[in-house]
């Protein structure tokens, strides 16, 4: 059987073969840039093509390899960066026309960590306006398409990242997540990710003119989206390098101590007030069976009330947004995003003043309850959304659309509000699209989540291979 093309190789395979000089970094990056330019015209995932300078950097890495060996574990691996973080000399537009002239004076720490490890940035990926939608489209760059079909959303806000990865534009894509922006796109496209917990990865933009709000600091994290779980692990080990510009980051080793076997997994199908689609139940049961087959002890549990945690977290964040972001949204946002924020505020009334402080204080109660659960069950298998992938513009179709896409995302928001890590994998398909589940874990134990994600992936296969086999991009 013919060897698969280089642009389909995993980051792990690429890094090994470049380090062993089986293939040059220039050849690996060039093949991926060619693929990007073949398919991006339709998909619109990468909105700033850096292919030419990437090939030049790859040549330099090849010279360094000959002289002193690999610069790091990602030597020669092509990656993409989302347009809402700083990359020196590039626009940090955040999907907003008025911000397109903001040029980064230096790399954000996450970008620096990846490139210091040898990664090569081939392009910058699309995001919705202000990175505040569950689908990816904006007036500046247009819509990013899901590689499975044109009807479905690519997810948001890291929809450009997920589409880029799944269509072969590099095996690692940077993204970030304040309410689900790594996980919504991964669920929509069949990619894999782990939303890091609070303090795990560094976050700071050298171009910023003001500090982020406290909840944004506590809820938003930087991460990666990949085709394979092993690549998430590979990238994260480099991405967590400590940077003092982030006051929340803790220099904790990525791999924690081994747990006594069998590792216990809490399992729930509870979607609370939202009706669950049969395809979600099937995906959860498939993931449960995969974990049991891998030697985990899976126990059905009742978790602390995610509906209350998710709604409280979203309303608290809306309270902060209404004070610290709304002026910019009103001044620079499109009429569509402004209408959607009006609907957000009606559906999730922002906590204000004394009530906002009281609800933020209650956050520690929620975390305590989950910490106690995670003492007994180090990982918990949960729904992500109660229904499979949504249509690309559903969240802009009035309040019903927002509730169908975002309002039901309580399992997503809750993990951000509590600062807990959570991963996504898709064990099944429904009507030609992936169906995802979520795996939650203890703080600073993303490694345990990745172990569980990999146990599922090993048994159901890599979703991207199904996409590549169709060969319709």
C-alpha positions, -999 to 999 in steps of 0.1 A, spaced: 0 0 0 13 34 -9 25 56 19 0 84 28 10 119 17 31 140 41 3 164 48 -17 135 64 12 126 88 7 131 124 28 157 142 44 129 162 54 110 130 66 142 113 88 152 143 103 117 145 110 114 108 125 150 105 147 143 136 159 110 121 165 128 87 141 106 69 124 137 55 135 173 57 116 200 75 115 219 42 98 190 25 73 185 53 64 222 55 62 226 17 39 196 13 16 210 40 17 245 24 8 230 -9 -21 212 7 -33 244 24 -33 263 -9 -52 235 -26 -81 233 -2 -82 267 17 -99 285 -12 -131 266 -5 -128 262 33 -114 296 43 -98 283 74 -65 302 71 -70 339 65 -33 349 65 -11 326 44 24 325 58 35 296 36 65 313 19 81 325 51 73 291 67 93 273 40 122 297 46 121 289 83 120 252 75 152 255 55 169 272 84 157 244 107 172 218 84 206 236 86 203 237 124 195 200 124 227 192 105 247 214 128 234 207 163 203 184 161 166 192 166 159 226 183 130 209 202 103 182 201 83 200 174 113 205 150 98 211 115 62 205 124 37 228 106 12 246 128 -14 273 125 -21 302 149 -56 318 156 -59 355 147 -68 365 182 -34 360 197 -2 379 189 24 368 164 51 393 158 45 415 128 10 400 122 -25 415 126 -43 405 158 -78 414 145 -99 390 165 -122 389 135 -131 426 138 -125 450 109 -116 479 131 -88 459 148 -72 447 116 -44 473 119 -33 460 154 1 446 146 17 425 173 51 438 186 61 403 198 49 368 200 23 357 227 39 332 251 20 303 236 32 311 201 68 315 214 66 281 232 55 263 201 81 280 178 109 276 204 101 238 203 107 239 165 72 243 152 67 263 119 37 286 115 22 282 81 -8 305 86 -32 322 109 -68 309 113 -102 325 113 -124 334 143 -158 351 147 -160 387 157 -146 392 192 -142 354 193 -177 353 207 -198 329 186 -202 291 183 -196 293 146 -169 310 126 -178 339 103 -171 376 103 -173 407 80 -135 409 78 -126 374 64 -160 357 58 -171 322 68 -150 292 75 -166 259 62 -168 226 79 -147 201 59 -174 174 62 -201 194 44 -211 230 37 -243 228 58 -226 222 92 -209 247 114 -171 245 118 -177 255 154 -165 285 172 -146 304 181 -116 283 169 -134 271 138 -106 281 115 -82 260 136 -104 229 136 -111 230 98 -74 236 91 -63 206 111 -90 182 98 -84 192 62 -47 187 63 -34 222 68 -10 211 95 -14 185 123 -15 211 152 -36 242 154 -36 267 181 -69 278 196 -83 291 228 -114 286 250 -134 308 273 -167 289 271 -160 261 246 -140 276 218 -116 246 216 -143 220 222 -172 233 200 -150 233 169 -135 199 177 -169 184 183 -181 200 150 -153 185 129 -142 153 147 -109 168 159 -95 161 193 -85 186 220 -81 191 257 -91 224 271 -64 230 297 -73 238 332 -66 272 349 -29 279 352 -17 253 328 -8 273 297 4 309 295 -19 336 281 -9 372 273 -9 394 243 20 419 241 -3 442 220 -30 445 246 -38 480 259 -57 469 290 -59 439 313 -86 413 308 -114 411 333 -110 387 362 -135 361 348 -117 362 315 -85 355 333 -100 326 352 -120 311 324 -100 316 292 -72 292 283 -48 286 253 -46 252 238 -44 231 206 -67 212 183 -53 181 165 -63 151 145 -48 126 169 -46 125 207 -9 118 207 -3 151 189 -23 170 215 0 155 241 31 163 221 22 199 216 10 205 251 43 193 266 60 222 248 31 247 251 31 247 289 66 262 292 64 288 320 60 325 312 60 352 340 37 375 319 8 353 330 2 357 367 -20 326 368 3 301 352 18 275 375 50 256 365 36 222 371 51 192 352 27 179 325 28 143 335 15 136 370 20 105 391 5 72 380 -28 62 396 -37 29 411 -54 6 386 -81 3 376 -87 40 373 -122 49 382 -143 68 357 -175 86 366 -201 84 339 -232 105 333 -257 110 304 -275 138 322 -284 168 300 -307 183 326 -335 204 311 -324 197 275 -337 167 255 -309 144 245 -306 131 210 -302 93 206 -269 98 187 -254 115 218 -265 86 240 -250 61 215 -217 81 215 -216 82 253 -222 45 255 -196 38 229 -170 58 248 -180 41 281 -175 7 265 -142 17 250 -129 28 284 -142 -4 301 -124 -24 274 -92 -5 281 -94 -15 318 -110 15 334 -137 10 360 -167 29 347 -193 38 373 -225 58 366 -226 87 389 -247 118 398 -225 149 394 -229 183 411 -256 203 393 -240 213 360 -271 232 349 -267 257 378 -229 259 373 -231 265 336 -258 291 337 -242 309 366 -209 310 349 -223 323 317 -244 350 334 -214 361 354 -192 363 323 -220 383 306 -219 407 336 -182 412 331 -185 415 293 -213 442 297 -189 464 317 -155 457 300 -163 448 264 -197 461 254 -185 496 244 -161 481 218 -188 456 206 -213 484 201 -187 507 184 -169 482 162 -191 451 159 -214 443 130 -251 448 133 -254 410 135 -231 405 164 -247 434 182 -282 419 177 -268 386 190 -254 402 221 -288 418 228 -303 382 226 -274 368 248 -283 394 275 -320 386 273 -314 348 276 -286 350 301 -293 382 321 -259 395 333 -252 395 370 -245 431 381 -229 449 410 -234 431 444 -251 401 428 -221 396 405 -197 396 435 -219 371 453 -221 348 424 -183 349 418 -178 341 455 -201 310 450 -177 298 423 -155 283 450 -184 262 462 -189 247 428 -152 239 424 -151 223 459 -180 200 450 -164 189 418 -130 184 435 -147 161 459 -162 141 431 -128 139 413 -112 126 444 -132 94 439 -134 95 401 -102 111 386 -119 115 353 -156 119 344 -172 110 310 -200 135 302 -221 148 273 -208 179 256 -239 191 237 -273 173 239 -275 172 201 -251 165 172 -235 192 151 -257 223 143 -261 242 110 -235 269 103 -256 299 111 -280 285 137 -268 306 165 -277 337 145 -313 326 139 -329 342 169 -332 331 205 -342 296 196 -310 292 176 -289 306 204 -305 282 229 -300 252 205 -263 260 201 -251 279 231 -278 278 257 -276 241 260 -238 242 263 -239 240 301 -214 211 302 -190 234 283 -194 267 302 -192 249 336 -157 236 330 -144 271 321 -161 286 351 -145 261 374 -111 261 356 -112 223 351 -96 206 321 -119 188 297 -112 169 264 -132 161 233 -133 130 212 -158 117 187 -166 80 190 -194 78 164 -209 94 133 -245 105 127 -257 115 92 -222 118 79 -209 140 108 -189 133 140 -207 130 173 -186 141 203 -184 134 240 -164 152 268 -140 138 294 -133 160 325 -104 156 349 -86 170 379 -67 202 376 -32 198 362 -41 162 351 -47 168 314 -24 138 310 -51 115 325 -77 130 302 -55 124 272 -50 88 283 -88 83 283 -93 101 250 -66 78 235 -83 47 248 -114 57 229 -95 68 198 -76 35 197 -108 16 196 -129 37 172 -102 51 150 -89 85 140 -119 105 127 -97 124 102 -89 92 84 -126 88 75 -126 123 61 -94 117 41 -108 85 27 -137 104 11 -112 126 -8 -138 152 -16 -121 184 -4 
